[in-house]
Amino acid sequence: MDSLAERLREAGYRLTAPRRAVLSVLAEAHAHLPADRIHELAAAHTPEVNLASVYRTLALLDELGLAHEVRLGDGRGYWELAHDEDTYHLHCVRCRTVAHHSGDTVPRLRAHLGEAHGFAAESVDLVVHGVCERCRAGS
């Protein structure tokens, strides 16, 4: 978390208590979290954190490339610390877990879009919905 806090300061922003709390929740999360859950966890340790400050902090972290919102198909946004864009998400529709995977899929998609369609993708957020190995084994 210290490097994230340093990057926030380098961008000219203060590390306020609400920002520190949100960064801490994201750094310790073992799952992708919706903003209301981030608020709940942050407020447990820093009572002055309100939902509006969580949304403002998430927007700032996204703008600075420190956090990322993922849409998993249920209309809600789920947040995580930013990661390499070539990482994609495998979302299990049964147990709702999200696994990160990397490889050449996203670079190949970018190349295809550029070569075949003349489209320069600025960012790629790939989420694949299906059933994970553990849930398939339990079927």
FIMAR-138681 format. One record per residue: residue number from 1; residue in three letters; z, y, x of N, C-alpha, C, O, CB in turn. Coordinates in Angstrom, 2 decimals. Glycine has a CB too. Example, Ala and Ser with C-alpha at 12.3 -4.5 7.8 and 13.67 -1.06 7.14 Angstrom:
FIMAR-138681
   k   r    n_up n_north  n_east   ca_up ca_north ca_east    c_up c_north  c_east    o_up o_north  o_east   cb_up cb_north cb_east
   1 ala    7.80   -5.69   13.19    7.80    -4.50   12.30    7.80   -3.30   13.20    8.46   -3.32   14.24    9.05    -4.47   11.31
   2 ser    7.08   -2.25   12.85    7.14    -1.06   13.67    7.87    0.03   12.90    8.04    1.14   13.41    5.72    -0.60   14.08
END
This chain:
FIMAR-138681
   k   r    n_up n_north  n_east   ca_up ca_north ca_east    c_up c_north  c_east    o_up o_north  o_east   cb_up cb_north cb_east
   1 met    0.00   -1.19    0.82    0.00     0.00    0.00    0.00    1.25    0.86   -0.51    2.29    0.44    1.20     0.00   -0.93
   2 asp    0.56    1.18    2.06    0.64     2.35    2.91   -0.73    2.92    3.24   -0.90    4.14    3.28    1.37     2.02    4.19
   3 ser   -1.72    2.04    3.48   -3.06     2.54    3.79   -3.69    3.21    2.57   -4.44    4.18    2.71   -3.96     1.38    4.28
   4 leu   -3.37    2.71    1.38   -3.88     3.34    0.16   -3.26    4.72   -0.02   -3.94    5.68   -0.36   -3.59     2.46   -1.08
   5 ala   -1.96    4.80    0.21   -1.27     6.09    0.11   -1.83    7.07    1.13   -2.01    8.25    0.83    0.25     5.91    0.32
   6 glu   -2.10    6.59    2.32   -2.67     7.45    3.36   -4.06    7.94    2.96   -4.38    9.11    3.17   -2.74     6.69    4.70
   7 arg   -4.86    7.08    2.39   -6.20     7.49    1.95   -6.11    8.54    0.83   -6.94    9.44    0.76   -7.00     6.26    1.47
   8 leu   -5.13    8.41   -0.02   -4.91     9.40   -1.08   -4.56   10.75   -0.46   -5.11   11.78   -0.86   -3.78     8.94   -2.04
   9 arg   -3.67   10.76    0.51   -3.28    11.99    1.19   -4.46   12.60    1.95   -4.66   13.82    1.92   -2.12    11.73    2.16
  10 glu   -5.24   11.75    2.63   -6.40    12.23    3.38   -7.41   12.92    2.47   -8.14   13.81    2.90   -7.07    11.08    4.12
  11 ala   -7.46   12.50    1.21   -8.37    13.11    0.25   -7.80   14.40   -0.33   -8.43   15.05   -1.16   -8.68    12.13   -0.88
  12 gly   -6.60   14.77    0.12   -6.01    16.04   -0.30   -5.08   15.95   -1.50   -4.77   16.97   -2.11   -7.09    16.99   -0.61
  13 tyr   -4.63   14.75   -1.84   -3.75    14.57   -3.00   -2.36   14.20   -2.54   -2.17   13.50   -1.54   -4.30    13.49   -3.96
  14 arg   -1.39   14.68   -3.29    0.01    14.34   -3.00    0.30   12.93   -3.53   -0.32   12.47   -4.48    0.98    15.37   -3.64
  15 leu    1.24   12.28   -2.89    1.67    10.96   -3.35    2.90   11.17   -4.23    4.03   11.07   -3.77    1.98     9.99   -2.14
  16 thr    2.65   11.45   -5.50    3.72    11.70   -6.45    4.37   10.37   -6.83    3.83    9.30   -6.55    3.18    12.43   -7.71
  17 ala    5.52   10.45   -7.47    6.22     9.24   -7.91    5.35    8.39   -8.85    5.28    7.18   -8.67    7.54     9.61   -8.60
  18 pro    4.69    9.00   -9.85    3.83     8.18  -10.71    2.67    7.53   -9.95    2.33    6.38  -10.21    3.28     9.04  -11.84
  19 arg    2.06    8.26   -9.03    0.96     7.69   -8.24    1.47    6.54   -7.38    0.82    5.50   -7.28    0.30     8.76   -7.36
  20 arg    2.61    6.73   -6.76    3.20     5.68   -5.93    3.49    4.44   -6.80    3.23    3.31   -6.38    4.51     6.18   -5.24
  21 ala    4.03    4.65   -7.99    4.37     3.54   -8.87    3.12    2.77   -9.30    3.13    1.54   -9.31    5.11     4.05  -10.11
  22 val    2.06    3.48   -9.66    0.81     2.82  -10.07    0.21    2.05   -8.89   -0.22    0.91   -9.05   -0.20     3.86  -10.61
  23 leu    0.17    2.67   -7.72   -0.34     1.98   -6.53    0.47    0.72   -6.23   -0.09   -0.31   -5.88   -0.31     2.91   -5.32
  24 ser    1.77    0.81   -6.38    2.63    -0.33   -6.12    2.35   -1.47   -7.09    2.26   -2.63   -6.69    4.10     0.09   -6.21
  25 val    2.20   -1.14   -8.36    1.90    -2.17   -9.37    0.57   -2.84   -9.04    0.47   -4.06   -9.08    1.85    -1.55  -10.80
  26 leu   -0.45   -2.05   -8.73   -1.76    -2.63   -8.42   -1.71   -3.47   -7.15   -2.35   -4.52   -7.08   -2.80    -1.52   -8.27
  27 ala   -0.96   -3.02   -6.15   -0.88    -3.75   -4.89   -0.15   -5.08   -5.06   -0.46   -6.05   -4.36   -0.17    -2.91   -3.84
  28 glu    0.80   -5.14   -5.97    1.58    -6.36   -6.17    1.03   -7.26   -7.27    1.50   -8.38   -7.44    3.00    -6.01   -6.50
  29 ala    0.03   -6.79   -8.01   -0.50    -7.56   -9.15   -1.23   -8.80   -8.67   -1.93   -8.79   -7.66   -1.44    -6.69   -9.99
  30 his   -1.04   -9.85   -9.41   -1.76   -11.10   -9.15   -2.80  -11.34  -10.24   -3.31  -12.45  -10.39   -0.78   -12.29   -9.06
  31 ala   -3.08  -10.29  -10.98   -4.04   -10.39  -12.08   -4.64   -9.01  -12.31   -4.15   -8.01  -11.79   -3.37   -10.93  -13.38
  32 his   -5.69   -8.96  -13.09   -6.28    -7.70  -13.50   -5.45   -7.21  -14.69   -5.20   -7.96  -15.63   -7.82    -7.86  -13.88
  33 leu   -5.03   -5.95  -14.63   -4.09    -5.44  -15.63   -4.68   -4.31  -16.45   -5.35   -3.43  -15.91   -2.82    -4.97  -14.95
  34 pro   -4.43   -4.31  -17.77   -4.82    -3.15  -18.58   -3.85   -2.00  -18.31   -2.74   -2.21  -17.84   -4.83    -3.52  -20.10
  35 ala   -4.28   -0.80  -18.62   -3.48     0.40  -18.33   -2.10    0.35  -18.98   -1.13    0.79  -18.37   -4.21     1.64  -18.79
  36 asp   -2.00   -0.16  -20.19   -0.70    -0.19  -20.85    0.28   -1.12  -20.12    1.48   -0.85  -20.08   -0.85    -0.63  -22.30
  37 arg   -0.23   -2.21  -19.55    0.64    -3.12  -18.78    1.03   -2.48  -17.44    2.16   -2.63  -16.98   -0.07    -4.49  -18.54
  38 ile    0.10   -1.76  -16.83    0.41    -1.03  -15.60    1.52   -0.02  -15.89    2.46    0.13  -15.11   -0.86    -0.31  -15.03
  39 his    1.40    0.68  -17.02    2.43     1.64  -17.41    3.78    0.96  -17.58    4.80    1.45  -17.09    2.04     2.36  -18.71
  40 glu    3.79   -0.15  -18.27    5.03    -0.89  -18.52    5.71   -1.29  -17.20    6.92   -1.11  -17.03    4.74    -2.14  -19.37
  41 leu    4.93   -1.83  -16.28    5.49    -2.27  -14.99    5.91   -1.08  -14.13    6.95   -1.14  -13.47    4.46    -3.13  -14.24
  42 ala    5.12   -0.03  -14.12    5.45     1.15  -13.32    6.69    1.85  -13.85    7.56    2.27  -13.08    4.27     2.13  -13.29
  43 ala    6.79    1.98  -15.17    7.92     2.67  -15.79    9.23    1.90  -15.62   10.31    2.49  -15.68    7.65     2.90  -17.26
  44 ala    9.14    0.59  -15.41   10.35    -0.21  -15.19   11.06    0.21  -13.91   12.28    0.11  -13.82   10.01    -1.70  -15.13
  45 his   10.31    0.67  -12.93   10.90     1.10  -11.65   10.95    2.61  -11.50   11.79    3.14  -10.77   10.12     0.52  -10.50
  46 thr   10.06    3.30  -12.20    9.99     4.76  -12.12    9.91    5.30  -13.55    8.82    5.50  -14.08    8.74     5.23  -11.25
  47 pro   11.07    5.53  -14.17   11.11     5.89  -15.59   10.30    7.13  -15.98    9.88    7.25  -17.13   12.51     6.09  -15.99
  48 glu   10.07    8.05  -15.04    9.32     9.27  -15.38    7.82    9.02  -15.53    7.09    9.94  -15.90    9.55    10.33  -14.33
  49 val    7.36    7.83  -15.27    5.93     7.51  -15.42    5.62    7.38  -16.90    6.23    6.58  -17.61    5.56     6.20  -14.65
  50 asn    4.65    8.17  -17.36    4.21     8.03  -18.76    2.77    7.51  -18.78    2.10    7.48  -17.75    4.33     9.40  -19.52
  51 leu    2.32    7.12  -19.94    1.00     6.50  -20.05   -0.11    7.47  -19.64   -1.10    7.05  -19.03    0.76     6.02  -21.47
  52 ala    0.06    8.74  -19.96   -0.96     9.73  -19.57   -1.08    9.83  -18.05   -2.18    9.94  -17.52   -0.62    11.11  -20.16
  53 ser    0.07    9.79  -17.35    0.01     9.87  -15.89   -0.62    8.61  -15.30   -1.26    8.67  -14.26    1.42    10.09  -15.30
  54 val   -0.44    7.46  -15.96   -1.09     6.23  -15.51   -2.60    6.38  -15.63   -3.33    6.05  -14.70   -0.59     5.00  -16.32
  55 tyr   -3.08    6.86  -16.77   -4.52     7.04  -16.96   -5.10    8.05  -15.96   -6.17    7.82  -15.40   -4.82     7.50  -18.39
  56 arg   -4.39    9.15  -15.74   -4.86    10.14  -14.77   -4.90    9.54  -13.36   -5.85    9.76  -12.61   -3.96    11.40  -14.78
  57 thr   -3.88    8.79  -13.01   -3.83     8.17  -11.68   -4.94    7.15  -11.52   -5.60    7.11  -10.48   -2.47     7.50  -11.45
  58 leu   -5.16    6.33  -12.53   -6.24     5.33  -12.45   -7.60    6.01  -12.30   -8.44    5.56  -11.53   -6.23     4.43  -13.69
  59 ala   -7.82    7.08  -13.04   -9.09     7.81  -12.93   -9.26    8.38  -11.52  -10.35    8.32  -10.96   -9.15     8.96  -13.98
  60 leu   -8.19    8.92  -10.95   -8.24     9.46   -9.59   -8.50    8.35   -8.58   -9.34    8.51   -7.69   -6.94    10.19   -9.25
  61 leu   -7.80    7.23   -8.70   -7.99     6.11   -7.78   -9.41    5.56   -7.87  -10.00    5.17   -6.86   -6.98     4.99   -8.08
  62 asp   -9.97    5.54   -9.07  -11.35     5.10   -9.25  -12.31    6.07   -8.58  -13.23    5.66   -7.88  -11.69     4.96  -10.76
  63 glu  -12.09    7.36   -8.80  -12.94     8.39   -8.19  -12.93    8.31   -6.66  -13.95    8.55   -6.02  -12.47     9.78   -8.64
  64 leu  -11.78    7.97   -6.10  -11.64     7.88   -4.65  -12.04    6.51   -4.10  -12.01    6.28   -2.89  -10.20     8.18   -4.25
  65 gly  -12.42    5.59   -5.00  -12.83     4.26   -4.57  -11.67    3.37   -4.16  -11.85    2.41   -3.41  -13.77     4.38   -3.44
  66 leu  -10.48    3.67   -4.66   -9.30     2.89   -4.31   -8.94    1.84   -5.35   -8.25    0.87   -5.05   -8.12     3.80   -4.10
  67 ala   -9.41    2.03   -6.58   -9.16     1.09   -7.67  -10.46    0.93   -8.46  -11.38    1.74   -8.35   -7.99     1.57   -8.60
  68 his  -10.49   -0.11   -9.25  -11.73    -0.47   -9.94  -11.37   -1.00  -11.33  -10.43   -1.78  -11.48  -12.55    -1.53   -9.13
  69 glu  -12.12   -0.58  -12.32  -11.94    -1.08  -13.68  -12.98   -2.16  -13.95  -14.16   -1.98  -13.65  -12.04     0.06  -14.72
  70 val  -12.53   -3.25  -14.52  -13.42    -4.37  -14.86  -13.38   -4.57  -16.37  -12.31   -4.54  -16.98  -13.00    -5.68  -14.11
  71 arg  -14.54   -4.77  -16.96  -14.64    -5.08  -18.39  -14.83   -6.58  -18.53  -15.76   -7.14  -17.95  -15.82    -4.29  -19.07
  72 leu  -13.96   -7.23  -19.28  -14.01    -8.68  -19.41  -14.53   -9.14  -20.76  -14.38  -10.30  -21.12  -12.64    -9.26  -19.17
  73 gly  -15.12   -8.24  -21.50  -15.77    -8.62  -22.75  -14.92   -8.50  -23.99  -15.38   -8.85  -25.08  -16.23    -9.98  -22.64
  74 asp  -13.68   -8.02  -23.87  -12.84    -7.89  -25.05  -12.65   -6.42  -25.45  -11.80   -6.11  -26.28  -11.49    -8.54  -24.81
  75 gly  -13.43   -5.53  -24.85  -13.36    -4.11  -25.19  -12.31   -3.34  -24.40  -12.26   -2.11  -24.50  -13.07    -3.97  -26.63
  76 arg  -11.49   -4.02  -23.62  -10.47    -3.35  -22.83  -10.90   -3.28  -21.37  -11.71   -4.08  -20.91   -9.11    -4.08  -22.95
  77 gly  -10.35   -2.31  -20.67  -10.56    -2.22  -19.24   -9.38   -2.83  -18.52   -8.23   -2.65  -18.92  -10.77    -0.75  -18.80
  78 tyr   -9.66   -3.55  -17.46   -8.63    -4.17  -16.63   -8.78   -3.63  -15.23   -9.90   -3.50  -14.72   -8.74    -5.74  -16.65
  79 trp   -7.66   -3.30  -14.60   -7.67    -2.61  -13.32   -7.21   -3.50  -12.18   -6.39   -4.40  -12.35   -6.80    -1.39  -13.39
  80 glu   -7.76   -3.22  -11.02   -7.40    -3.91   -9.78   -7.66   -2.95   -8.63   -8.37   -1.95   -8.79   -8.19    -5.25   -9.61
  81 leu   -7.10   -3.26   -7.48   -7.45    -2.50   -6.29   -8.92   -2.74   -5.98   -9.44   -3.82   -6.23   -6.54    -2.88   -5.09
  82 ala   -9.57   -1.75   -5.43  -10.99    -1.86   -5.10  -11.19   -2.97   -4.07  -10.33   -3.23   -3.23  -11.54    -0.52   -4.58
  83 his  -12.35   -3.59   -4.16  -12.71    -4.64   -3.21  -14.18   -4.51   -2.89  -14.89   -3.69   -3.48  -12.39    -6.05   -3.78
  84 asp  -14.63   -5.29   -1.97  -16.03    -5.30   -1.57  -16.92   -5.49   -2.81  -16.67   -6.37   -3.63  -16.30    -6.41   -0.52
  85 glu  -17.93   -4.66   -2.93  -18.80    -4.72   -4.10  -19.56   -6.04   -4.21  -20.01   -6.41   -5.29  -19.78    -3.57   -4.07
  86 asp  -19.72   -6.75   -3.10  -20.42    -8.03   -3.15  -19.56   -9.14   -3.74  -20.01  -10.27   -3.88  -20.88    -8.42   -1.75
  87 thr  -18.33   -8.81   -4.09  -17.44    -9.75   -4.77  -17.73   -9.68   -6.26  -17.91   -8.60   -6.82  -15.94    -9.43   -4.47
  88 tyr  -17.79  -10.83   -6.88  -17.99   -10.85   -8.33  -16.86  -11.61   -8.99  -16.11  -12.33   -8.33  -19.35   -11.47   -8.70
  89 his  -16.74  -11.45  -10.30  -15.63   -11.99  -11.06  -16.07  -13.18  -11.91  -17.09  -13.13  -12.58  -15.01   -10.92  -11.95
  90 leu  -15.28  -14.26  -11.86  -15.48   -15.39  -12.76  -14.32  -15.36  -13.75  -13.16  -15.54  -13.38  -15.54   -16.77  -11.97
  91 his  -14.64  -15.12  -15.01  -13.64   -14.94  -16.06  -13.60  -16.17  -16.95  -14.59  -16.49  -17.61  -13.93   -13.67  -16.89
  92 cys  -12.46  -16.86  -16.98  -12.31   -18.04  -17.84  -11.96  -17.56  -19.24  -10.96  -16.87  -19.45  -11.21   -19.01  -17.29
  93 val  -12.78  -17.93  -20.20  -12.58   -17.49  -21.58  -11.45  -18.26  -22.27  -11.01  -17.87  -23.35  -13.86   -17.65  -22.37
  94 arg  -11.00  -19.35  -21.66   -9.89   -20.12  -22.25   -8.53  -19.62  -21.76   -7.69  -19.23  -22.56  -10.04   -21.61  -21.91
  95 cys   -8.32  -19.64  -20.44   -7.00   -19.26  -19.90   -6.94  -17.79  -19.49   -5.87  -17.30  -19.12   -6.65   -20.13  -18.71
  96 arg   -8.07  -17.09  -19.54   -8.19   -15.65  -19.27   -7.98  -15.30  -17.80   -7.81  -14.12  -17.49   -7.21   -14.90  -20.12
  97 thr   -7.99  -16.26  -16.89   -7.88   -15.94  -15.48   -9.18  -15.32  -14.99  -10.25  -15.53  -15.57   -7.53   -17.19  -14.65
  98 val   -9.06  -14.58  -13.91  -10.22   -13.98  -13.27  -10.15  -14.32  -11.79   -9.16  -14.01  -11.12  -10.28   -12.42  -13.49
  99 ala  -11.18  -14.97  -11.29  -11.24   -15.33   -9.88  -12.31  -14.49   -9.20  -13.36  -14.21   -9.78  -11.53   -16.85   -9.71
 100 his  -12.04  -14.09   -7.97  -13.01   -13.33   -7.17  -13.80  -14.29   -6.30  -13.24  -15.21   -5.70  -12.30   -12.25   -6.30
 101 his  -15.08  -14.06   -6.24  -15.95   -14.85   -5.36  -16.93  -13.90   -4.68  -17.32  -12.89   -5.26  -16.71   -15.96   -6.15
 102 ser  -17.31  -14.24   -3.47  -18.30   -13.43   -2.79  -19.38  -14.34   -2.25  -19.20  -15.56   -2.17  -17.66   -12.60   -1.65
 103 gly  -20.47  -13.76   -1.91  -21.61   -14.50   -1.40  -22.81  -13.59   -1.42  -22.68  -12.37   -1.36  -21.87   -15.78   -2.23
 104 asp  -23.98  -14.17   -1.50  -25.19   -13.35   -1.46  -25.75  -13.02   -2.84  -26.85  -12.46   -2.93  -26.24   -14.05   -0.65
 105 thr  -25.03  -13.35   -3.90  -25.53   -13.12   -5.26  -25.79  -11.64   -5.54  -26.88  -11.28   -5.99  -24.54   -13.67   -6.28
 106 val  -24.83  -10.79   -5.26  -24.97    -9.37   -5.57  -26.03   -8.72   -4.66  -26.85   -7.95   -5.17  -23.62    -8.64   -5.42
 107 pro  -26.04   -8.99   -3.35  -27.11    -8.41   -2.53  -28.51   -8.87   -2.98  -29.46   -8.09   -2.94  -26.89    -8.77   -1.07
 108 arg  -28.62  -10.13   -3.39  -29.92   -10.62   -3.86  -30.32   -9.92   -5.16  -31.49   -9.61   -5.36  -29.87   -12.16   -4.08
 109 leu  -29.35   -9.68   -6.03  -29.63    -8.96   -7.28  -30.09   -7.54   -6.98  -31.06   -7.07   -7.57  -28.38    -8.94   -8.18
 110 arg  -29.40   -6.87   -6.08  -29.80    -5.50   -5.68  -31.23   -5.50   -5.15  -32.04   -4.65   -5.53  -28.84    -4.94   -4.61
 111 ala  -31.54   -6.45   -4.27  -32.88    -6.52   -3.69  -33.93   -6.77   -4.78  -34.98   -6.13   -4.78  -32.95    -7.64   -2.63
 112 his  -33.64   -7.67   -5.69  -34.57    -7.95   -6.78  -34.81   -6.71   -7.63  -35.95   -6.38   -7.96  -34.04    -9.10   -7.66
 113 leu  -33.74   -6.02   -7.98  -33.88    -4.82   -8.81  -34.74   -3.77   -8.12  -35.56   -3.11   -8.75  -32.51    -4.23   -9.16
 114 gly  -34.53   -3.61   -6.82  -35.31    -2.63   -6.07  -36.76   -3.03   -5.92  -37.66   -2.22   -6.15  -34.71    -2.43   -4.71
 115 glu  -36.99   -4.27   -5.53  -38.35    -4.74   -5.26  -39.17   -4.95   -6.53  -40.32   -4.53   -6.60  -38.31    -6.03   -4.47
 116 ala  -38.59   -5.59   -7.52  -39.35    -5.95   -8.71  -39.38   -4.86   -9.77  -40.29   -4.81  -10.60  -38.78    -7.20   -9.31
 117 his  -38.38   -3.99   -9.75  -38.27    -3.00  -10.83  -38.20   -1.56  -10.33  -38.17   -0.64  -11.15  -37.07    -3.29  -11.66
 118 gly  -38.17   -1.36   -9.03  -38.07     0.00   -8.50  -36.77    0.67   -8.86  -36.71    1.90   -8.94  -39.22     0.82   -8.98
 119 phe  -35.73   -0.12   -9.09  -34.45     0.39   -9.54  -33.45    0.34   -8.40  -33.23   -0.71   -7.80  -33.92    -0.41  -10.76
 120 ala  -32.84    1.48   -8.09  -31.84     1.55   -7.02  -30.45    1.51   -7.65  -29.96    2.52   -8.16  -32.02     2.83   -6.16
 121 ala  -29.83    0.35   -7.62  -28.49     0.19   -8.21  -27.47    0.95   -7.37  -27.39    0.76   -6.16  -28.10    -1.31   -8.30
 122 glu  -26.71    1.82   -8.00  -25.67     2.56   -7.31  -24.40    1.75   -7.18  -23.67    1.87   -6.20  -25.37     3.87   -8.03
 123 ser  -24.13    0.93   -8.17  -22.98     0.03   -8.10  -23.30   -1.19   -8.97  -24.10   -1.12   -9.89  -21.66     0.74   -8.58
 124 val  -22.65   -2.29   -8.64  -22.84    -3.53   -9.39  -21.47   -4.08   -9.71  -20.63   -4.25   -8.83  -23.70    -4.56   -8.58
 125 asp  -21.25   -4.36  -10.98  -20.00    -4.96  -11.42  -20.37   -6.22  -12.17  -20.70   -6.17  -13.36  -19.15    -3.98  -12.31
 126 leu  -20.32   -7.35  -11.49  -20.78    -8.61  -12.07  -19.58   -9.43  -12.54  -18.69   -9.76  -11.76  -21.61    -9.40  -11.05
 127 val  -19.58   -9.75  -13.84  -18.55   -10.59  -14.43  -19.27  -11.75  -15.10  -20.16  -11.56  -15.93  -17.65    -9.79  -15.46
 128 val  -18.88  -12.96  -14.73  -19.46   -14.17  -15.31  -18.38  -14.80  -16.19  -17.29  -15.10  -15.71  -19.97   -15.17  -14.20
 129 his  -18.71  -15.00  -17.47  -17.77   -15.59  -18.42  -18.07  -17.08  -18.57  -19.24  -17.47  -18.69  -17.84   -14.88  -19.80
 130 gly  -17.04  -17.89  -18.57  -17.22   -19.32  -18.72  -15.87  -20.01  -18.76  -14.87  -19.41  -19.15  -18.08   -19.89  -17.59
 131 val  -15.85  -21.28  -18.35  -14.63   -22.07  -18.38  -14.33  -22.55  -16.96  -15.18  -23.16  -16.31  -14.75   -23.27  -19.36
 132 cys  -13.11  -22.27  -16.49  -12.73   -22.62  -15.12  -12.54  -24.14  -14.97  -12.45  -24.88  -15.95  -11.44   -21.90  -14.73
 133 glu  -12.50  -24.56  -13.73  -12.37   -25.98  -13.41  -11.10  -26.58  -14.01  -11.12  -27.69  -14.54  -12.38   -26.19  -11.90
 134 arg   -9.98  -25.85  -13.93   -8.71   -26.35  -14.46   -8.79  -26.56  -15.98   -8.32  -27.57  -16.49   -7.57   -25.39  -14.12
 135 cys   -9.37  -25.61  -16.68   -9.48   -25.75  -18.14  -10.47  -26.85  -18.51  -10.27  -27.57  -19.49   -9.91   -24.42  -18.78
 136 arg  -11.54  -26.97  -17.75  -12.51   -28.04  -18.02  -11.87  -29.41  -17.82  -12.16  -30.34  -18.57  -13.75   -27.90  -17.11
 137 ala  -11.02  -29.54  -16.82  -10.34   -30.81  -16.56   -9.35  -31.16  -17.67   -9.11  -32.33  -17.95   -9.62   -30.76  -15.21
 138 gly   -8.78  -30.13  -18.30   -7.83   -30.34  -19.37   -8.46  -30.61  -20.72   -7.77  -30.92  -21.69   -6.94   -29.17  -19.48
 139 ser   -9.77  -30.49  -20.80  -10.47   -30.67  -22.09  -10.53  -32.12  -22.50  -11.08  -32.44  -23.55  -11.88   -30.12  -22.01
END
